[in-house]
């Protein structure tokens, strides 16, 4: 169970680190408003959205894998491929700073709707949860391990989004936001590649290509 929890925690952390639309907007909310309470609704909506996607992915993918055992190997292979690709995107792409068009005083309704779109309609977010996190859950047939894996991924979302909004105030006072965000993305890419390597080793053992 400890191994499953750590797997879910590290994997979710690597996936959530890159500064995409969702993260950039949360950073902007922390940097825009003097009173932190104005950023809290956006953080909660983003966290709840990720929680919903993670639960649906783990339960849905697990049910399908139980009926189609061969799908486990396919999902692991897809997960490794996506992690390698996403790691390269995270490493090579120069991300925009938080000082963009999202740094405006939107109404609460508009901010909530934007957060929902960035969380639920973002194809990368869906791939993260359904293919990678859901596929990783397929490695754990035992329910306690699967629950530990999922709870770890959910915990990462809540902790990260709250931390990100707080960090927004700090980044808003700095002159080197681009350099900071670039290093965050490169650390994330490295972790993604390490996890992809682990998936490929597990896959090779499963199919008997590289038994150790």
MODELLER restraints for C-alpha pairs under 7 A, 6 or more apart:
rsr = mdl.restraints
at = mdl.atoms
rsr.add(forms.Gaussian(group=physical.xy_distance, feature=features.Distance(at['CA:1:A'], at['CA:144:A']), mean=6.70, stdev=0.5))
rsr.add(forms.Gaussian(group=physical.xy_distance, feature=features.Distance(at['CA:1:A'], at['CA:145:A']), mean=4.74, stdev=0.5))
rsr.add(forms.Gaussian(group=physical.xy_distance, feature=features.Distance(at['CA:1:A'], at['CA:148:A']), mean=6.23, stdev=0.5))
rsr.add(forms.Gaussian(group=physical.xy_distance, feature=features.Distance(at['CA:4:A'], at['CA:145:A']), mean=5.59, stdev=0.5))
rsr.add(forms.Gaussian(group=physical.xy_distance, feature=features.Distance(at['CA:4:A'], at['CA:148:A']), mean=6.09, stdev=0.5))
rsr.add(forms.Gaussian(group=physical.xy_distance, feature=features.Distance(at['CA:4:A'], at['CA:149:A']), mean=4.90, stdev=0.5))
rsr.add(forms.Gaussian(group=physical.xy_distance, feature=features.Distance(at['CA:5:A'], at['CA:148:A']), mean=4.86, stdev=0.5))
rsr.add(forms.Gaussian(group=physical.xy_distance, feature=features.Distance(at['CA:5:A'], at['CA:149:A']), mean=4.51, stdev=0.5))
rsr.add(forms.Gaussian(group=physical.xy_distance, feature=features.Distance(at['CA:5:A'], at['CA:152:A']), mean=5.40, stdev=0.5))
rsr.add(forms.Gaussian(group=physical.xy_distance, feature=features.Distance(at['CA:7:A'], at['CA:149:A']), mean=6.69, stdev=0.5))
rsr.add(forms.Gaussian(group=physical.xy_distance, feature=features.Distance(at['CA:8:A'], at['CA:149:A']), mean=4.55, stdev=0.5))
rsr.add(forms.Gaussian(group=physical.xy_distance, feature=features.Distance(at['CA:8:A'], at['CA:150:A']), mean=6.42, stdev=0.5))
rsr.add(forms.Gaussian(group=physical.xy_distance, feature=features.Distance(at['CA:8:A'], at['CA:152:A']), mean=5.24, stdev=0.5))
rsr.add(forms.Gaussian(group=physical.xy_distance, feature=features.Distance(at['CA:8:A'], at['CA:153:A']), mean=5.09, stdev=0.5))
rsr.add(forms.Gaussian(group=physical.xy_distance, feature=features.Distance(at['CA:9:A'], at['CA:152:A']), mean=4.75, stdev=0.5))
rsr.add(forms.Gaussian(group=physical.xy_distance, feature=features.Distance(at['CA:9:A'], at['CA:153:A']), mean=5.21, stdev=0.5))
rsr.add(forms.Gaussian(group=physical.xy_distance, feature=features.Distance(at['CA:9:A'], at['CA:156:A']), mean=6.28, stdev=0.5))
rsr.add(forms.Gaussian(group=physical.xy_distance, feature=features.Distance(at['CA:12:A'], at['CA:153:A']), mean=5.11, stdev=0.5))
rsr.add(forms.Gaussian(group=physical.xy_distance, feature=features.Distance(at['CA:12:A'], at['CA:156:A']), mean=6.39, stdev=0.5))
rsr.add(forms.Gaussian(group=physical.xy_distance, feature=features.Distance(at['CA:13:A'], at['CA:156:A']), mean=6.16, stdev=0.5))
rsr.add(forms.Gaussian(group=physical.xy_distance, feature=features.Distance(at['CA:14:A'], at['CA:188:A']), mean=4.91, stdev=0.5))
rsr.add(forms.Gaussian(group=physical.xy_distance, feature=features.Distance(at['CA:14:A'], at['CA:191:A']), mean=5.89, stdev=0.5))
rsr.add(forms.Gaussian(group=physical.xy_distance, feature=features.Distance(at['CA:14:A'], at['CA:192:A']), mean=5.89, stdev=0.5))
rsr.add(forms.Gaussian(group=physical.xy_distance, feature=features.Distance(at['CA:15:A'], at['CA:128:A']), mean=6.86, stdev=0.5))
rsr.add(forms.Gaussian(group=physical.xy_distance, feature=features.Distance(at['CA:17:A'], at['CA:184:A']), mean=6.82, stdev=0.5))
rsr.add(forms.Gaussian(group=physical.xy_distance, feature=features.Distance(at['CA:17:A'], at['CA:185:A']), mean=6.53, stdev=0.5))
rsr.add(forms.Gaussian(group=physical.xy_distance, feature=features.Distance(at['CA:17:A'], at['CA:188:A']), mean=5.84, stdev=0.5))
rsr.add(forms.Gaussian(group=physical.xy_distance, feature=features.Distance(at['CA:18:A'], at['CA:90:A']), mean=6.23, stdev=0.5))
rsr.add(forms.Gaussian(group=physical.xy_distance, feature=features.Distance(at['CA:18:A'], at['CA:184:A']), mean=6.98, stdev=0.5))
rsr.add(forms.Gaussian(group=physical.xy_distance, feature=features.Distance(at['CA:18:A'], at['CA:185:A']), mean=4.98, stdev=0.5))
rsr.add(forms.Gaussian(group=physical.xy_distance, feature=features.Distance(at['CA:18:A'], at['CA:188:A']), mean=6.57, stdev=0.5))
rsr.add(forms.Gaussian(group=physical.xy_distance, feature=features.Distance(at['CA:19:A'], at['CA:95:A']), mean=6.89, stdev=0.5))
rsr.add(forms.Gaussian(group=physical.xy_distance, feature=features.Distance(at['CA:21:A'], at['CA:118:A']), mean=6.09, stdev=0.5))
rsr.add(forms.Gaussian(group=physical.xy_distance, feature=features.Distance(at['CA:22:A'], at['CA:115:A']), mean=6.58, stdev=0.5))
rsr.add(forms.Gaussian(group=physical.xy_distance, feature=features.Distance(at['CA:22:A'], at['CA:118:A']), mean=5.20, stdev=0.5))
rsr.add(forms.Gaussian(group=physical.xy_distance, feature=features.Distance(at['CA:22:A'], at['CA:119:A']), mean=6.33, stdev=0.5))
rsr.add(forms.Gaussian(group=physical.xy_distance, feature=features.Distance(at['CA:24:A'], at['CA:98:A']), mean=5.73, stdev=0.5))
rsr.add(forms.Gaussian(group=physical.xy_distance, feature=features.Distance(at['CA:25:A'], at['CA:102:A']), mean=6.31, stdev=0.5))
rsr.add(forms.Gaussian(group=physical.xy_distance, feature=features.Distance(at['CA:26:A'], at['CA:42:A']), mean=6.93, stdev=0.5))
rsr.add(forms.Gaussian(group=physical.xy_distance, feature=features.Distance(at['CA:26:A'], at['CA:43:A']), mean=6.78, stdev=0.5))
rsr.add(forms.Gaussian(group=physical.xy_distance, feature=features.Distance(at['CA:26:A'], at['CA:164:A']), mean=6.63, stdev=0.5))
rsr.add(forms.Gaussian(group=physical.xy_distance, feature=features.Distance(at['CA:26:A'], at['CA:165:A']), mean=5.45, stdev=0.5))
rsr.add(forms.Gaussian(group=physical.xy_distance, feature=features.Distance(at['CA:27:A'], at['CA:98:A']), mean=6.28, stdev=0.5))
rsr.add(forms.Gaussian(group=physical.xy_distance, feature=features.Distance(at['CA:27:A'], at['CA:164:A']), mean=5.81, stdev=0.5))
rsr.add(forms.Gaussian(group=physical.xy_distance, feature=features.Distance(at['CA:27:A'], at['CA:165:A']), mean=5.05, stdev=0.5))
rsr.add(forms.Gaussian(group=physical.xy_distance, feature=features.Distance(at['CA:27:A'], at['CA:167:A']), mean=6.92, stdev=0.5))
rsr.add(forms.Gaussian(group=physical.xy_distance, feature=features.Distance(at['CA:27:A'], at['CA:168:A']), mean=4.31, stdev=0.5))
rsr.add(forms.Gaussian(group=physical.xy_distance, feature=features.Distance(at['CA:28:A'], at['CA:98:A']), mean=5.37, stdev=0.5))
rsr.add(forms.Gaussian(group=physical.xy_distance, feature=features.Distance(at['CA:28:A'], at['CA:102:A']), mean=6.51, stdev=0.5))
rsr.add(forms.Gaussian(group=physical.xy_distance, feature=features.Distance(at['CA:28:A'], at['CA:103:A']), mean=5.52, stdev=0.5))
rsr.add(forms.Gaussian(group=physical.xy_distance, feature=features.Distance(at['CA:28:A'], at['CA:168:A']), mean=6.15, stdev=0.5))
rsr.add(forms.Gaussian(group=physical.xy_distance, feature=features.Distance(at['CA:29:A'], at['CA:39:A']), mean=5.34, stdev=0.5))
rsr.add(forms.Gaussian(group=physical.xy_distance, feature=features.Distance(at['CA:29:A'], at['CA:165:A']), mean=6.53, stdev=0.5))
rsr.add(forms.Gaussian(group=physical.xy_distance, feature=features.Distance(at['CA:30:A'], at['CA:36:A']), mean=6.72, stdev=0.5))
rsr.add(forms.Gaussian(group=physical.xy_distance, feature=features.Distance(at['CA:30:A'], at['CA:39:A']), mean=5.94, stdev=0.5))
rsr.add(forms.Gaussian(group=physical.xy_distance, feature=features.Distance(at['CA:30:A'], at['CA:165:A']), mean=4.45, stdev=0.5))
rsr.add(forms.Gaussian(group=physical.xy_distance, feature=features.Distance(at['CA:30:A'], at['CA:166:A']), mean=5.77, stdev=0.5))
rsr.add(forms.Gaussian(group=physical.xy_distance, feature=features.Distance(at['CA:30:A'], at['CA:168:A']), mean=4.48, stdev=0.5))
rsr.add(forms.Gaussian(group=physical.xy_distance, feature=features.Distance(at['CA:30:A'], at['CA:169:A']), mean=5.23, stdev=0.5))
rsr.add(forms.Gaussian(group=physical.xy_distance, feature=features.Distance(at['CA:31:A'], at['CA:168:A']), mean=4.64, stdev=0.5))
rsr.add(forms.Gaussian(group=physical.xy_distance, feature=features.Distance(at['CA:31:A'], at['CA:169:A']), mean=4.26, stdev=0.5))
rsr.add(forms.Gaussian(group=physical.xy_distance, feature=features.Distance(at['CA:31:A'], at['CA:172:A']), mean=5.20, stdev=0.5))
rsr.add(forms.Gaussian(group=physical.xy_distance, feature=features.Distance(at['CA:32:A'], at['CA:103:A']), mean=6.10, stdev=0.5))
rsr.add(forms.Gaussian(group=physical.xy_distance, feature=features.Distance(at['CA:39:A'], at['CA:165:A']), mean=6.96, stdev=0.5))
rsr.add(forms.Gaussian(group=physical.xy_distance, feature=features.Distance(at['CA:42:A'], at['CA:111:A']), mean=6.77, stdev=0.5))
rsr.add(forms.Gaussian(group=physical.xy_distance, feature=features.Distance(at['CA:42:A'], at['CA:112:A']), mean=5.98, stdev=0.5))
rsr.add(forms.Gaussian(group=physical.xy_distance, feature=features.Distance(at['CA:42:A'], at['CA:115:A']), mean=6.48, stdev=0.5))
rsr.add(forms.Gaussian(group=physical.xy_distance, feature=features.Distance(at['CA:43:A'], at['CA:161:A']), mean=5.73, stdev=0.5))
rsr.add(forms.Gaussian(group=physical.xy_distance, feature=features.Distance(at['CA:43:A'], at['CA:162:A']), mean=6.15, stdev=0.5))
rsr.add(forms.Gaussian(group=physical.xy_distance, feature=features.Distance(at['CA:45:A'], at['CA:112:A']), mean=6.91, stdev=0.5))
rsr.add(forms.Gaussian(group=physical.xy_distance, feature=features.Distance(at['CA:45:A'], at['CA:115:A']), mean=6.86, stdev=0.5))
rsr.add(forms.Gaussian(group=physical.xy_distance, feature=features.Distance(at['CA:46:A'], at['CA:115:A']), mean=6.14, stdev=0.5))
rsr.add(forms.Gaussian(group=physical.xy_distance, feature=features.Distance(at['CA:46:A'], at['CA:116:A']), mean=6.93, stdev=0.5))
rsr.add(forms.Gaussian(group=physical.xy_distance, feature=features.Distance(at['CA:46:A'], at['CA:119:A']), mean=6.30, stdev=0.5))
rsr.add(forms.Gaussian(group=physical.xy_distance, feature=features.Distance(at['CA:47:A'], at['CA:157:A']), mean=5.70, stdev=0.5))
rsr.add(forms.Gaussian(group=physical.xy_distance, feature=features.Distance(at['CA:47:A'], at['CA:158:A']), mean=5.20, stdev=0.5))
rsr.add(forms.Gaussian(group=physical.xy_distance, feature=features.Distance(at['CA:47:A'], at['CA:161:A']), mean=6.81, stdev=0.5))
rsr.add(forms.Gaussian(group=physical.xy_distance, feature=features.Distance(at['CA:49:A'], at['CA:119:A']), mean=6.19, stdev=0.5))
rsr.add(forms.Gaussian(group=physical.xy_distance, feature=features.Distance(at['CA:49:A'], at['CA:120:A']), mean=6.72, stdev=0.5))
rsr.add(forms.Gaussian(group=physical.xy_distance, feature=features.Distance(at['CA:50:A'], at['CA:119:A']), mean=6.95, stdev=0.5))
rsr.add(forms.Gaussian(group=physical.xy_distance, feature=features.Distance(at['CA:50:A'], at['CA:157:A']), mean=6.71, stdev=0.5))
rsr.add(forms.Gaussian(group=physical.xy_distance, feature=features.Distance(at['CA:51:A'], at['CA:154:A']), mean=5.51, stdev=0.5))
rsr.add(forms.Gaussian(group=physical.xy_distance, feature=features.Distance(at['CA:53:A'], at['CA:129:A']), mean=6.25, stdev=0.5))
rsr.add(forms.Gaussian(group=physical.xy_distance, feature=features.Distance(at['CA:54:A'], at['CA:129:A']), mean=5.60, stdev=0.5))
rsr.add(forms.Gaussian(group=physical.xy_distance, feature=features.Distance(at['CA:54:A'], at['CA:150:A']), mean=6.97, stdev=0.5))
rsr.add(forms.Gaussian(group=physical.xy_distance, feature=features.Distance(at['CA:57:A'], at['CA:129:A']), mean=6.01, stdev=0.5))
rsr.add(forms.Gaussian(group=physical.xy_distance, feature=features.Distance(at['CA:57:A'], at['CA:130:A']), mean=4.79, stdev=0.5))
rsr.add(forms.Gaussian(group=physical.xy_distance, feature=features.Distance(at['CA:57:A'], at['CA:134:A']), mean=4.82, stdev=0.5))
rsr.add(forms.Gaussian(group=physical.xy_distance, feature=features.Distance(at['CA:58:A'], at['CA:134:A']), mean=4.66, stdev=0.5))
rsr.add(forms.Gaussian(group=physical.xy_distance, feature=features.Distance(at['CA:58:A'], at['CA:137:A']), mean=5.93, stdev=0.5))
rsr.add(forms.Gaussian(group=physical.xy_distance, feature=features.Distance(at['CA:61:A'], at['CA:134:A']), mean=5.73, stdev=0.5))
rsr.add(forms.Gaussian(group=physical.xy_distance, feature=features.Distance(at['CA:61:A'], at['CA:135:A']), mean=6.89, stdev=0.5))
rsr.add(forms.Gaussian(group=physical.xy_distance, feature=features.Distance(at['CA:62:A'], at['CA:137:A']), mean=6.94, stdev=0.5))
rsr.add(forms.Gaussian(group=physical.xy_distance, feature=features.Distance(at['CA:62:A'], at['CA:138:A']), mean=5.72, stdev=0.5))
rsr.add(forms.Gaussian(group=physical.xy_distance, feature=features.Distance(at['CA:65:A'], at['CA:71:A']), mean=5.71, stdev=0.5))
rsr.add(forms.Gaussian(group=physical.xy_distance, feature=features.Distance(at['CA:65:A'], at['CA:72:A']), mean=5.91, stdev=0.5))
rsr.add(forms.Gaussian(group=physical.xy_distance, feature=features.Distance(at['CA:65:A'], at['CA:138:A']), mean=6.77, stdev=0.5))
rsr.add(forms.Gaussian(group=physical.xy_distance, feature=features.Distance(at['CA:72:A'], at['CA:138:A']), mean=6.11, stdev=0.5))
rsr.add(forms.Gaussian(group=physical.xy_distance, feature=features.Distance(at['CA:73:A'], at['CA:203:A']), mean=6.40, stdev=0.5))
rsr.add(forms.Gaussian(group=physical.xy_distance, feature=features.Distance(at['CA:75:A'], at['CA:131:A']), mean=6.48, stdev=0.5))
rsr.add(forms.Gaussian(group=physical.xy_distance, feature=features.Distance(at['CA:75:A'], at['CA:135:A']), mean=5.10, stdev=0.5))
rsr.add(forms.Gaussian(group=physical.xy_distance, feature=features.Distance(at['CA:76:A'], at['CA:135:A']), mean=5.87, stdev=0.5))
rsr.add(forms.Gaussian(group=physical.xy_distance, feature=features.Distance(at['CA:76:A'], at['CA:136:A']), mean=6.89, stdev=0.5))
rsr.add(forms.Gaussian(group=physical.xy_distance, feature=features.Distance(at['CA:76:A'], at['CA:199:A']), mean=6.25, stdev=0.5))
rsr.add(forms.Gaussian(group=physical.xy_distance, feature=features.Distance(at['CA:76:A'], at['CA:203:A']), mean=6.84, stdev=0.5))
rsr.add(forms.Gaussian(group=physical.xy_distance, feature=features.Distance(at['CA:77:A'], at['CA:200:A']), mean=6.96, stdev=0.5))
rsr.add(forms.Gaussian(group=physical.xy_distance, feature=features.Distance(at['CA:78:A'], at['CA:131:A']), mean=6.95, stdev=0.5))
rsr.add(forms.Gaussian(group=physical.xy_distance, feature=features.Distance(at['CA:79:A'], at['CA:131:A']), mean=5.86, stdev=0.5))
rsr.add(forms.Gaussian(group=physical.xy_distance, feature=features.Distance(at['CA:79:A'], at['CA:132:A']), mean=4.64, stdev=0.5))
rsr.add(forms.Gaussian(group=physical.xy_distance, feature=features.Distance(at['CA:79:A'], at['CA:135:A']), mean=6.57, stdev=0.5))
rsr.add(forms.Gaussian(group=physical.xy_distance, feature=features.Distance(at['CA:80:A'], at['CA:196:A']), mean=4.41, stdev=0.5))
rsr.add(forms.Gaussian(group=physical.xy_distance, feature=features.Distance(at['CA:80:A'], at['CA:199:A']), mean=5.91, stdev=0.5))
rsr.add(forms.Gaussian(group=physical.xy_distance, feature=features.Distance(at['CA:80:A'], at['CA:200:A']), mean=6.57, stdev=0.5))
rsr.add(forms.Gaussian(group=physical.xy_distance, feature=features.Distance(at['CA:83:A'], at['CA:192:A']), mean=5.47, stdev=0.5))
rsr.add(forms.Gaussian(group=physical.xy_distance, feature=features.Distance(at['CA:83:A'], at['CA:193:A']), mean=6.42, stdev=0.5))
rsr.add(forms.Gaussian(group=physical.xy_distance, feature=features.Distance(at['CA:83:A'], at['CA:196:A']), mean=5.82, stdev=0.5))
rsr.add(forms.Gaussian(group=physical.xy_distance, feature=features.Distance(at['CA:84:A'], at['CA:192:A']), mean=6.80, stdev=0.5))
rsr.add(forms.Gaussian(group=physical.xy_distance, feature=features.Distance(at['CA:84:A'], at['CA:193:A']), mean=5.66, stdev=0.5))
rsr.add(forms.Gaussian(group=physical.xy_distance, feature=features.Distance(at['CA:84:A'], at['CA:196:A']), mean=6.41, stdev=0.5))
rsr.add(forms.Gaussian(group=physical.xy_distance, feature=features.Distance(at['CA:87:A'], at['CA:189:A']), mean=4.01, stdev=0.5))
rsr.add(forms.Gaussian(group=physical.xy_distance, feature=features.Distance(at['CA:87:A'], at['CA:190:A']), mean=6.93, stdev=0.5))
rsr.add(forms.Gaussian(group=physical.xy_distance, feature=features.Distance(at['CA:87:A'], at['CA:192:A']), mean=5.69, stdev=0.5))
rsr.add(forms.Gaussian(group=physical.xy_distance, feature=features.Distance(at['CA:87:A'], at['CA:193:A']), mean=6.34, stdev=0.5))
rsr.add(forms.Gaussian(group=physical.xy_distance, feature=features.Distance(at['CA:88:A'], at['CA:189:A']), mean=6.62, stdev=0.5))
rsr.add(forms.Gaussian(group=physical.xy_distance, feature=features.Distance(at['CA:90:A'], at['CA:185:A']), mean=5.30, stdev=0.5))
rsr.add(forms.Gaussian(group=physical.xy_distance, feature=features.Distance(at['CA:90:A'], at['CA:186:A']), mean=6.42, stdev=0.5))
rsr.add(forms.Gaussian(group=physical.xy_distance, feature=features.Distance(at['CA:90:A'], at['CA:189:A']), mean=5.71, stdev=0.5))
rsr.add(forms.Gaussian(group=physical.xy_distance, feature=features.Distance(at['CA:91:A'], at['CA:185:A']), mean=5.97, stdev=0.5))
rsr.add(forms.Gaussian(group=physical.xy_distance, feature=features.Distance(at['CA:91:A'], at['CA:186:A']), mean=4.81, stdev=0.5))
rsr.add(forms.Gaussian(group=physical.xy_distance, feature=features.Distance(at['CA:91:A'], at['CA:189:A']), mean=5.68, stdev=0.5))
rsr.add(forms.Gaussian(group=physical.xy_distance, feature=features.Distance(at['CA:94:A'], at['CA:182:A']), mean=6.64, stdev=0.5))
rsr.add(forms.Gaussian(group=physical.xy_distance, feature=features.Distance(at['CA:95:A'], at['CA:178:A']), mean=6.94, stdev=0.5))
rsr.add(forms.Gaussian(group=physical.xy_distance, feature=features.Distance(at['CA:95:A'], at['CA:182:A']), mean=6.79, stdev=0.5))
rsr.add(forms.Gaussian(group=physical.xy_distance, feature=features.Distance(at['CA:96:A'], at['CA:178:A']), mean=6.84, stdev=0.5))
rsr.add(forms.Gaussian(group=physical.xy_distance, feature=features.Distance(at['CA:97:A'], at['CA:177:A']), mean=5.94, stdev=0.5))
rsr.add(forms.Gaussian(group=physical.xy_distance, feature=features.Distance(at['CA:97:A'], at['CA:178:A']), mean=5.59, stdev=0.5))
rsr.add(forms.Gaussian(group=physical.xy_distance, feature=features.Distance(at['CA:119:A'], at['CA:125:A']), mean=6.59, stdev=0.5))
rsr.add(forms.Gaussian(group=physical.xy_distance, feature=features.Distance(at['CA:137:A'], at['CA:146:A']), mean=5.95, stdev=0.5))
rsr.add(forms.Gaussian(group=physical.xy_distance, feature=features.Distance(at['CA:137:A'], at['CA:149:A']), mean=6.87, stdev=0.5))
rsr.add(forms.Gaussian(group=physical.xy_distance, feature=features.Distance(at['CA:140:A'], at['CA:146:A']), mean=5.56, stdev=0.5))
rsr.add(forms.Gaussian(group=physical.xy_distance, feature=features.Distance(at['CA:171:A'], at['CA:177:A']), mean=6.14, stdev=0.5))
rsr.add(forms.Gaussian(group=physical.xy_distance, feature=features.Distance(at['CA:204:A'], at['CA:210:A']), mean=5.11, stdev=0.5))
rsr.add(forms.Gaussian(group=physical.xy_distance, feature=features.Distance(at['CA:205:A'], at['CA:211:A']), mean=4.79, stdev=0.5))
rsr.add(forms.Gaussian(group=physical.xy_distance, feature=features.Distance(at['CA:205:A'], at['CA:212:A']), mean=6.95, stdev=0.5))
